[in-house]
Amino acid sequence: MNAMTRRIVIGTAAVSMAASLVACGKAGDGGDTAGGSGGDSKTIGLLLPENKTTRYETFDRPIIEAKIKELCDDCEVKYNNAAQDTETQKKQFDALVTQGVKVIILDSVDYKATKSWVQGAEKQGVKVVAYDRLAEGPISAYVSYDNEKIGRLQGEGLVKALGAKAKDSNVVMINGSPTDPNAPLFKKGAHSVLDTGVKKVVYEQDIPDWSPDEANKKMGAAIDSLGKDGFQGVYSANDGMAGGIITALKKQGIKVPVGGQDAELAGLQRILTGDQAFTIYKQIKPEAETTAEIAVRLLKGEKIDDLTPTKVTSLTGEFKDIPAKLYDAQIVTKENIASTIIADKVYKAADICTAEYKAACAAAGIK
């Protein structure tokens, strides 16, 4: 799950720089030579898919790296972000295998493309942990969320936001990237609620790369097609796209409930001002720390059964009984930001309640 996708956008130059750095401080595209203290027997690869979703650089990467260091103080993490490019990620993956890295944490750009990568890595004794998105291939473990349930929560959040008028309401659906295996699960879960909870889904589009700009364009097209009164709510697969959607709605003077996902800072601020109805809060820290612990155990040749109580099957159905851990999520609205996001120290009140949002925070009882 992208999605989160969100909208503090990390500056392109900064992201480019961050994506090209590895943990040992050398620049490169994952192709720096192996070595340094401990060698690759103490190295874990970390490949994240994109930087349009703020969570990856802000939370996932630092949490995973810190947990690995806590569990294995002489371990090294070789990190790269693919910036939503499948071929770039393949090169990063292949470079890690070539260097002799034995464990790779992979959050894939395009899950369908990974089958041959993982099969090739397996032949060389490399174990792959699928993180957040279920990759194709003989992976050793998978850590994520119950993504169909998240879709149901999104649908429920929108129905609740529509209130008594839900059954008479038409809804626009702006779904996530078709290359992200979580996106169809979010969509399926949402449809299971919306198909009976609202009058009709009158316009629906999948958005490549979870692009907020593309979501903005599709929302504009929906308005042109349906008219300003042709819909009463909008399902957005993540917060980043919700930002683009809300911009399009505001341009036309339209005010309807819009949902999201990822509990991004910008999304939370929009919730406080009433521009966004809700988001889905997924606790990233447990997901990231469990993944780190699995990776360290695999590196050491230890069992992971107690960390992976569930078994899953890949989306193609080819790869079965994959050891997995799936976490829960919850709907966040203006009423429970303090008891969830702030209580869990995802963001401090000061992070959310900047000058522009101080009045909205006060009205919501956030100090």
C-alpha positions as CSV (number, residue, x, y, z in Angstrom):
1,M,0.0,0.0,0.0
2,N,1.1,3.3,-1.6
3,A,-0.9,5.1,-1.5
4,M,-0.8,7.2,1.7
5,T,-0.1,8.1,-1.0
6,R,-0.3,12.7,0.2
7,R,0.8,16.3,0.5
8,I,4.0,17.5,1.8
9,V,6.1,16.7,-1.2
10,I,9.7,16.1,-0.5
11,G,11.7,18.4,-2.8
12,T,12.9,16.6,-5.9
13,A,16.5,17.4,-5.4
14,A,16.4,16.3,-1.8
15,V,14.7,13.0,-2.7
16,S,17.1,12.4,-5.5
17,M,20.0,12.8,-3.1
18,A,18.4,10.6,-0.4
19,A,17.6,7.9,-2.9
20,S,21.2,7.7,-4.1
21,L,22.8,7.4,-0.7
22,V,23.5,4.1,1.0
23,A,23.9,3.5,4.6
24,C,27.7,3.5,4.5
25,G,27.6,7.0,3.2
26,K,28.6,6.2,-0.4
27,A,26.6,7.6,-3.4
28,G,25.4,5.3,-6.0
29,D,22.4,3.3,-7.4
30,G,22.9,0.3,-5.1
31,G,26.0,-0.5,-7.1
32,D,28.7,0.4,-4.7
33,T,31.2,-2.4,-4.0
34,A,30.7,-4.7,-1.1
35,G,33.0,-4.5,1.8
36,G,33.5,-2.4,4.9
37,S,33.4,-3.9,8.4
38,G,31.4,-7.1,8.6
39,G,31.1,-7.6,4.8
40,D,27.9,-8.7,3.1
41,S,27.3,-11.5,5.6
42,K,26.2,-8.5,7.8
43,T,24.4,-6.5,5.1
44,I,20.6,-6.2,4.6
45,G,19.3,-4.6,1.4
46,L,16.3,-2.2,1.7
47,L,14.5,-1.2,-1.5
48,L,11.5,1.2,-1.2
49,P,9.3,2.0,-4.2
50,E,8.7,5.7,-4.4
51,N,8.9,9.1,-2.8
52,K,5.6,10.7,-3.7
53,T,4.2,9.1,-0.6
54,T,5.8,10.9,2.3
55,R,5.7,7.9,4.6
56,Y,8.6,6.0,3.1
57,E,11.4,8.5,3.7
58,T,9.8,10.0,6.9
59,F,8.9,6.8,8.7
60,D,9.5,3.4,7.0
61,R,13.2,3.8,6.2
62,P,14.4,5.4,9.4
63,I,12.4,2.9,11.6
64,I,13.7,-0.1,9.7
65,E,17.2,1.1,9.8
66,A,17.1,1.9,13.5
67,K,15.6,-1.5,14.4
68,I,18.2,-3.4,12.4
69,K,20.9,-1.5,14.1
70,E,19.3,-2.2,17.5
71,L,19.2,-5.9,16.8
72,C,22.5,-6.2,15.0
73,D,24.9,-3.3,15.8
74,D,27.5,-4.4,13.2
75,C,24.9,-4.9,10.5
76,E,24.8,-2.5,7.5
77,V,21.8,-1.4,5.5
78,K,22.2,-0.7,1.8
79,Y,19.2,1.5,0.9
80,N,17.7,2.7,-2.3
81,N,14.4,4.3,-3.4
82,A,13.3,3.5,-7.0
83,A,11.3,6.7,-7.4
84,Q,8.5,4.7,-9.0
85,D,10.6,3.2,-11.8
86,T,10.5,-0.6,-12.2
87,E,13.7,-0.8,-14.2
88,T,15.6,1.3,-11.7
89,Q,14.4,-1.0,-8.9
90,K,15.5,-4.1,-10.9
91,K,19.0,-2.6,-11.2
92,Q,19.1,-1.9,-7.5
93,F,17.9,-5.4,-6.7
94,D,20.4,-7.1,-9.1
95,A,23.2,-5.0,-7.7
96,L,22.5,-6.2,-4.2
97,V,22.5,-9.8,-5.3
98,T,25.7,-9.3,-7.3
99,Q,27.4,-7.8,-4.2
100,G,26.5,-10.9,-2.2
101,V,23.8,-9.4,0.0
102,K,21.9,-12.4,1.5
103,V,18.7,-10.7,2.7
104,I,16.7,-8.0,0.8
105,I,13.7,-6.1,2.1
106,L,11.6,-5.3,-1.0
107,D,8.7,-2.9,-1.4
108,S,8.1,-3.4,-5.1
109,V,7.2,-0.8,-7.6
110,D,5.4,-3.4,-9.8
111,Y,4.7,-6.6,-8.0
112,K,4.2,-8.5,-11.3
113,A,7.8,-7.7,-12.4
114,T,9.5,-9.2,-9.4
115,K,8.9,-12.9,-10.1
116,S,12.1,-13.5,-12.1
117,W,14.1,-11.3,-9.8
118,V,13.2,-13.2,-6.7
119,Q,13.5,-16.6,-8.4
120,G,17.0,-15.7,-9.5
121,A,17.9,-14.4,-6.1
122,E,16.7,-17.6,-4.4
123,K,19.0,-19.7,-6.6
124,Q,21.9,-17.7,-5.1
125,G,20.7,-18.2,-1.5
126,V,19.2,-14.7,-1.2
127,K,16.1,-14.4,1.0
128,V,13.6,-11.7,0.1
129,V,11.1,-10.2,2.6
130,A,8.2,-8.5,0.9
131,Y,7.4,-5.3,2.7
132,D,4.0,-3.5,2.6
133,R,3.3,-4.9,-0.9
134,L,3.2,-8.6,-1.7
135,A,5.8,-9.3,-4.4
136,E,5.5,-12.2,-6.8
137,G,8.1,-15.0,-6.5
138,P,9.4,-17.4,-3.8
139,I,9.7,-14.8,-1.1
140,S,10.7,-15.8,2.5
141,A,8.2,-13.6,4.4
142,Y,5.6,-10.8,3.9
143,V,4.7,-8.0,6.3
144,S,1.8,-5.6,5.6
145,Y,-1.8,-5.0,6.6
146,D,-5.1,-6.7,5.8
147,N,-5.5,-4.5,2.7
148,E,-9.0,-5.6,1.8
149,K,-10.1,-4.7,5.3
150,I,-8.5,-1.3,4.8
151,G,-10.6,-0.8,1.7
152,R,-13.7,-1.7,3.7
153,L,-12.8,0.8,6.3
154,Q,-12.4,3.4,3.6
155,G,-15.8,2.6,2.3
156,E,-17.3,2.7,5.8
157,G,-15.7,6.0,6.4
158,L,-17.2,7.5,3.3
159,V,-20.7,6.1,4.0
160,K,-20.5,7.5,7.5
161,A,-19.4,10.9,6.2
162,L,-22.3,11.0,3.8
163,G,-24.7,10.3,6.8
164,A,-28.4,9.9,6.3
165,K,-28.1,10.7,2.6
166,A,-25.7,7.9,1.8
167,K,-28.2,5.6,0.1
168,D,-29.2,8.5,-2.2
169,S,-25.6,9.5,-3.0
170,N,-23.5,9.0,-6.1
171,V,-19.8,8.5,-5.5
172,V,-16.6,9.0,-7.5
173,M,-13.8,6.5,-7.0
174,I,-10.2,7.4,-7.5
175,N,-8.2,4.2,-7.0
176,G,-4.5,3.5,-6.6
177,S,-1.8,2.4,-9.0
178,P,-2.5,-0.8,-10.9
179,T,1.1,-1.9,-10.4
180,D,0.7,-1.9,-6.6
181,P,-0.8,-5.2,-5.5
182,N,-2.5,-3.5,-2.5
183,A,-4.5,-1.2,-4.8
184,P,-6.9,-3.8,-6.1
185,L,-7.5,-5.1,-2.5
186,F,-8.3,-1.5,-1.3
187,K,-10.7,-1.2,-4.3
188,K,-12.3,-4.6,-3.6
189,G,-12.8,-3.8,0.0
190,A,-14.2,-0.4,-0.7
191,H,-16.6,-1.7,-3.3
192,S,-17.9,-4.3,-0.9
193,V,-19.2,-1.5,1.2
194,L,-20.0,1.2,-1.4
195,D,-21.9,-1.1,-3.8
196,T,-24.6,-1.5,-1.2
197,G,-24.0,1.6,1.0
198,V,-24.5,4.3,-1.6
199,K,-26.7,4.8,-4.6
200,K,-24.1,4.2,-7.2
201,V,-20.4,4.6,-8.1
202,V,-20.8,6.9,-11.1
203,Y,-17.2,7.4,-12.1
204,E,-14.1,5.3,-11.4
205,Q,-10.4,5.5,-12.4
206,D,-7.2,3.9,-11.4
207,I,-4.3,6.3,-11.0
208,P,-0.8,5.2,-12.2
209,D,2.0,5.8,-9.6
210,W,-0.5,7.2,-7.1
211,S,0.0,10.6,-8.7
212,P,-1.8,13.5,-7.0
213,D,-1.5,15.5,-10.2
214,E,-3.2,12.7,-12.2
215,A,-5.9,12.3,-9.5
216,N,-6.5,16.1,-9.9
217,K,-6.9,15.7,-13.6
218,K,-9.3,12.7,-13.3
219,M,-11.4,14.6,-10.7
220,G,-11.6,17.5,-13.1
221,A,-12.7,15.1,-15.8
222,A,-15.3,13.6,-13.5
223,I,-16.7,17.0,-12.8
224,D,-16.9,17.8,-16.5
225,S,-18.7,14.5,-17.1
226,L,-21.1,14.4,-14.2
227,G,-21.6,18.1,-13.5
228,K,-21.1,19.8,-10.1
229,D,-24.2,18.1,-8.7
230,G,-23.6,14.7,-10.2
231,F,-21.9,13.2,-7.2
232,Q,-22.0,13.6,-3.4
233,G,-18.8,12.0,-2.3
234,V,-15.3,10.9,-3.4
235,Y,-13.3,7.8,-2.5
236,S,-9.6,8.5,-2.7
237,A,-7.3,5.5,-2.2
238,N,-4.8,7.6,-0.3
239,D,-4.2,11.1,1.2
240,G,-1.8,12.3,-1.5
241,M,-4.3,11.8,-4.2
242,A,-7.0,13.3,-1.9
243,G,-5.0,16.5,-1.9
244,G,-5.1,16.7,-5.7
245,I,-8.8,15.8,-5.7
246,I,-9.7,18.4,-3.2
247,T,-7.9,21.0,-5.2
248,A,-10.0,20.2,-8.2
249,L,-13.2,20.3,-6.2
250,K,-12.3,23.6,-4.7
251,K,-11.6,25.1,-8.1
252,Q,-15.2,24.3,-9.0
253,G,-16.6,25.4,-5.7
254,I,-17.7,21.9,-4.8
255,K,-17.8,20.7,-1.2
256,V,-18.4,16.9,-0.7
257,P,-16.8,14.3,1.7
258,V,-13.5,13.0,0.5
259,G,-11.7,10.1,2.2
260,G,-8.1,9.0,2.1
261,Q,-5.5,6.7,3.6
262,D,-2.0,6.9,5.3
263,A,-2.6,9.6,7.9
264,E,-0.2,12.0,6.1
265,L,0.4,15.3,7.8
266,A,-1.2,17.3,5.0
267,G,-4.2,14.9,5.1
268,L,-4.6,15.3,8.9
269,Q,-4.5,19.1,8.5
270,R,-7.2,18.9,5.8
271,I,-9.3,16.8,8.1
272,L,-9.0,19.5,10.8
273,T,-10.1,22.2,8.4
274,G,-13.0,20.1,7.1
275,D,-11.6,19.7,3.6
276,Q,-11.1,16.0,4.0
277,A,-13.5,13.7,5.9
278,F,-11.2,11.0,7.2
279,T,-8.0,9.0,6.6
280,I,-6.9,5.5,7.4
281,Y,-4.3,5.2,10.1
282,K,-1.9,2.3,9.7
283,Q,0.7,1.9,12.4
284,I,3.9,1.9,10.4
285,K,6.2,1.4,13.4
286,P,5.1,-2.2,14.2
287,E,5.1,-3.1,10.5
288,A,8.6,-1.7,9.9
289,E,10.1,-3.1,13.1
290,T,8.7,-6.6,12.5
291,T,10.1,-6.5,9.0
292,A,13.5,-5.5,10.4
293,E,13.5,-8.3,13.0
294,I,12.5,-10.9,10.3
295,A,15.4,-9.7,8.1
296,V,17.9,-9.9,10.9
297,R,16.8,-13.4,11.9
298,L,17.0,-14.6,8.3
299,L,20.5,-13.1,8.1
300,K,21.4,-15.1,11.2
301,G,19.7,-18.3,10.0
302,E,17.1,-18.2,12.8
303,K,13.4,-19.2,12.7
304,I,10.7,-16.5,12.1
305,D,7.6,-18.6,12.8
306,D,6.6,-16.6,15.9
307,L,6.8,-13.3,13.8
308,T,4.7,-14.7,10.9
309,P,1.6,-16.3,12.2
310,T,-0.4,-16.1,9.0
311,K,0.0,-17.7,5.5
312,V,-0.8,-15.9,2.3
313,T,-0.9,-16.7,-1.4
314,S,0.5,-14.4,-4.1
315,L,-1.9,-12.5,-6.2
316,T,-1.4,-14.7,-9.2
317,G,-2.0,-17.8,-7.0
318,E,1.3,-19.3,-8.0
319,F,3.2,-18.9,-4.7
320,K,1.4,-20.3,-1.7
321,D,1.9,-20.6,2.1
322,I,4.0,-17.4,2.3
323,P,4.8,-16.7,6.0
324,A,3.1,-13.4,6.8
325,K,2.2,-10.9,9.5
326,L,-0.8,-8.6,8.7
327,Y,-1.5,-5.6,10.9
328,D,-4.8,-3.8,11.5
329,A,-5.8,-0.2,10.8
330,Q,-8.4,2.3,11.8
331,I,-10.4,5.2,10.6
332,V,-9.2,8.6,11.8
333,T,-11.5,11.7,11.8
334,K,-11.3,15.1,13.4
335,E,-12.7,13.6,16.6
336,N,-9.9,11.0,17.2
337,I,-6.7,12.5,15.8
338,A,-5.5,13.3,19.4
339,S,-6.2,9.8,20.7
340,T,-4.6,8.0,17.8
341,I,-2.0,10.0,15.8
342,I,-0.8,12.2,18.6
343,A,-1.1,9.6,21.3
344,D,1.0,7.2,19.3
345,K,3.6,9.9,18.7
346,V,3.3,9.7,14.9
347,Y,3.1,13.5,14.9
348,K,3.2,16.0,17.7
349,A,0.5,18.5,18.1
350,A,3.1,21.1,17.2
351,D,3.7,19.4,13.9
352,I,0.1,19.5,12.9
353,C,-1.0,22.7,14.5
354,T,1.2,25.2,12.6
355,A,0.1,28.8,12.4
356,E,-2.4,28.1,9.5
357,Y,-4.1,25.4,11.5
358,K,-4.0,26.7,15.1
359,A,-7.6,27.7,15.1
360,A,-8.7,24.4,13.6
361,C,-6.7,22.5,16.2
362,A,-8.2,24.5,19.0
363,A,-11.7,23.8,17.7
364,A,-10.8,20.1,17.7
365,G,-9.4,20.3,21.2
366,I,-5.8,19.6,20.1
367,K,-3.2,21.5,22.1
